[in-house]
Amino acid sequence: MTSHKTTVQTMKPATAAKKLGVYLEATPTEFQEGVVSRTELNALQTDPPEWLATLRRDGPHPRPVVAAKLGISIAGLARGGVTEALTTDEIDTLKADGPEWLARERATQAEVRKEAVRIKEKTAERAAGSPQDRA
């Protein structure tokens, strides 16, 4: 019988930051320079330390989080000229100012979502096999 060694799965700090939804450059140095195990990641998600709670609340936030908070796509952020991480206050200011590009990108995103729903419904309809298809 051979012995079975259990290996600990680890990930790079960038991967862990992405999974946690935080901007890597804003995390503590020891987080940026170390590796994170799955167990550590789970612990960070279930019982976040103060630095993680503060980052999630106040930012700076990575682009996917900024895009989600603004209700637009990441590409829409780039088209709007937003290339850096933003804090929660900066996001709130942007929402309050309501620049024209943000309204346009929100409208675009709404159309994309509407089209995705239409396609999903059409696919479900085909999968169910409408009576017209059987004739």
MOPEUR-V785287 format. One record per backbone hydrogen bond with DSSP energy under -1.0 kcal/mol. NH is the residue of the N-H (numbers start at 1). CO is the residue of the C=O. Records with the same first field share a line. If there is no record, write none. Layout:
NH->CO + CO
This chain:
11->36
16->12
17->13
18->14
19->15
20->16
22->17
26->23
27->24
32->28
33->29
36->11
38->9
41->37
42->38
43->39
44->40
45->41
46->42
47->43
53->49
54->50
55->51
56->52
57->53
58->54
59->55
61->86
66->62
67->63
68->64
69->65
70->66
71->67
72->67
77->73
78->74
79->75
80->76
81->78
82->77
86->61
88->58
91->87
92->88
93->89
94->90
95->91
96->92
97->93
98->94
103->99
104->100
105->101
106->102
107->103
108->104
109->105
110->106
111->107
112->108
113->109
114->110
115->111
116->112
117->113
118->114
119->115
120->116
121->117
122->118
123->119
124->120
125->121
126->122
127->123
128->124
133->130
